[in-house]
Amino acid sequence: MEKLESLASVARISERVVRVLGQVSNRNKYLLVGTSNPYVLLDTGEGVAEYIPVLESAFKGQSSPSNLTKPDVSDIILSHWHHDHIAGLPSPVHDLAEGQTITTDDGSATLQVLHAPGHTLDSVALYLAQDGALFSADTVLGQGTAVFEDLSIYLATLRKLLDFSKTGDGAAYTILYPGHGPVVKDGCGTISTYIKHRLEREAQIVAVLRGTGELTGSGQSITTQDIVSVIYKDYPQNLWLPAAYGVNLHLRKLEVDGLVRRAGEGDGLEARWEVIGRQSGTASRSSQPDGHKC
């Protein structure tokens, strides 16, 4: 398992951006720093008491207010609904819209909103042209791989972010400011690796579904545990249940693709799937590598 990089509680990562840790599990919150306050705060953390003095230290140090007649923060943007990103706030005042822009009070930084569903349906990414950077929130992490609610939607979002890197206004982004972990220097390459990893896992699942003689025709069924026991045979069995969560998300995508359907009411490792029919090649057009080169 990759060792998590140790991050400072407060760190300036660019001329305009200060990263402030939420004090639990490298959860990053960001201040967009222009030439003066008020700044824009991205996400608010888990609501733990330890976060407040850290945020205060950021204002007193890296982002010391220069305009004492204005507030420290003008806007708070939430990347998605998960508790570790929104605690301490009432319900959002308004929704964000695809393509919407938010500019700091001094005009030195502008964020463009990109709807980026997959990790959650309401997830957004934010493009900061002045840094050539994308705030990827939990869609792409600084270390490890992200979790997601819907694989088909998530893969579409990853491809959307790659496309935007080539067509976005101004300089295309090259780096990512993630919701967890360190800055990602090769944003496009990392997103491409995420896609490749998911397609490789899907190919493994499809290979098990096609079988080595056990599953050769329509009407056969197989449990998630059957699949996990093959793909994760070299891993301790206490890891099979969490692995089943990801495998089931892949199987739901394959259900949409027309390769399998649910058979019965089981969940987790006991979820049972029926193979609709043997297919040659990859499971679907959506499973094909898209040829992005970074």
Secondary structure, 3 states (H helix, E strand, C coil): CCCCCCCCCEEECCCCEEEEECCCCCEEEEEECCCCCCEEEECCCCCCCCHHHHHHHHHHCCCCCCCCCCCCEEEEECCCCCHHHHCCCCCCCCCCCCCCEEECCCCCCEEEEEECCCCCCCCEEEEEHHHCEEEEECCCCCCCCCCCCCHHHHHHHHHHHHHHHHHCCCCCCCEEEECECCCECCHHHHHHHHHHHHHHHHHHHHHHHHCCCCCCCCCCEEEHHHHHHHHCCCCCHHHHHHHHHHHHHHHHHHHHCCCEEECCCCCHHHCEEEECCCCCCCCCHHHCCCCCCC
